[in-house]
């Protein structure tokens, strides 16, 4: 129920549910990871990190906790630690498009565009209906001077979501 409440934007109610779950079973790692996600999304990074650490102490093979902790490291500007956590999340769940996408963003921010393109391609292959990996890959293609490849991705993005302003603007840049 806490996850549904969080998705509905009712973060305080979701936190109450996760707190209750943790009070009933202090070894329930998933509840710590879920609460950590809410803390991360509400910019309470220290609390999020603490919950992800607890979740991983309870289950070192829980990929969503590695991804969440990586996102906290990324938000703090700790690229090396974020990369390690994203790598671990991907090793545990190679079908997690979000982990590839976020690792791709990290590579992109470090100007490692060939690696970013690989990760955006992997994310797009796993969840082709999401535009973010296409947009990310297009930006890395543009950074490498590959406007034709970028335009191809952006043509697809505009076709998939004609209301996406970023896709249209970036496509114009690629065509230019």
N, C-alpha and C positions, 0 to 999 in steps of 0.2 A: 504494500500500500504506500509506503514511503516513497518509492520510486515514481509511482503514478502521481502522487502529490507534488513531487519535485518537478516532474514534467509539466504539470499544470501551473507551475509558478508559485505554488504554496510552500515556500521553503521552510517557514517556521513550523508548519504542521508536519512536513516531511522530517525535519530535524527531530521533532518530538517522537515520531514513529521510530526513527533509527535509535534515538536515545533509549526508548523503551525496549527495543530489540536487544540492545547492548546490555541493558540492566537485567534482562531475562537470561541472556547468554553472553557473558563477557568474552567468550572465545569465538564469537560469530564474526569472522573476518570480513565477510561481505558487507555487513552492516557498517563496520568501520570505514570500508572503502566507499560505500554509498554516502555516508555522512561526510567523508572527506571530499567527495565530489561537490556536495552542496557548499561546503566551506570554500573550496577552490573557486567555484562560480560566483560566490559572494565576496571574493577577495580577502578571505580570512586564511591567508596562506600558511601561517604557522600552525593553525588548528588543522588545516587540511594535511599538511606534512605529517603531523603527529598521528592522525588517523590512518594515513597510508602506511606509515611505518608500523603501526600496530597491526594492520591487516596483513602486511608482509611477514611480520614476526609470527603470526598465526598460520599463514599459508604462503610460503615463498613461491608457490607456483600459480598464484592468482594474478593472471595477466592484467585485468583491469586496474589493480592496485599499482602495478609497475607503470602502466600508462598514466594513471592519475598523478603518481609521484613525479613522473617525467614532465608532465604539464606544469606542476608546481615549480620544478627546477627551471623549466623554460621561462616561466613568468618572472622568476627571480634573476634571470640572466645567467644561469648556471648551465651553459651549453654542454659541457663535458658530461656532467651528471645526467642531464636530460637525455643525451644521446645513449648513454649506458642503459638507462631505464627503458627507453623506446626499443632498443635492441633486445632487451630481455623480454619485453611484452611481445615483440614480434616472434622471438624464438619460441615462446610458450604458445602463442596463438597466431600462426602465420596467415590466418584468414581475417585478421582485424584491420580493416581498411583505415580506421581512425588512427591506429598506431603508425601505419605507413605514411598517412597524410601528414601527421604531426612531425614525424621524423623528416619528411620532405621539406616542411616549412623550416625546420631547424637547419637542414643542409642549405636551403635557399638563403637563409639569413646569414650563413657563413660563406656565401658565394660559391658553394660547392654544387653548382647547377647540374652537372651530369648525374650526381647521386640523387639530387632532388627530383630530377626527371624520372629516374628509375622508380623512386618511391611513389611519386604521383601516378605513374603508369600502373604500378601494383594496386594502389588504392582504387583507381578508376576501373581496373579489371575486376576487383572484388565487389564494388558497388557502382556500377556504371551510371546510375541515375543521379548521382551527386555531382554538382557543378564544381565544387571547390577544388578537387584534384585536377580537373581540366584547366581551370583558371590558374592554379599554381604552376602547372606544367607549362602553360602558355607563357607565363611571366619568366620562367627559367629559360625557355626557348628564346624569348626576346633578349634576355641578358646575354645569351650566347650568340646573338646575331642571326638566329634562325627564324626569321619572320614568317616564312612559308609554313613551317611546322606549327608555329604559334597561331597563325591565321586558321589553320585547319582545326585546331582544338577550339578556337573561339567561334568558328562557324558552327561547330557542333553545340557549343554552349548556348549560343544565341538561338539556335533552332530548338534546343531543349527547354529554354526558359526565356522567351522573348521579352519578358519584363525586367530582366537582370541588367541594370544599368552598367555595372562593372564589366560585364561581358561585352556589351556594345562599345564602351569606351576603349577597352583594351584591344578589341578587334580593330577599331579605327586606327589605333596606334600601330598595330601589326601591319595593316594595309598601307599605312603611310610609309 
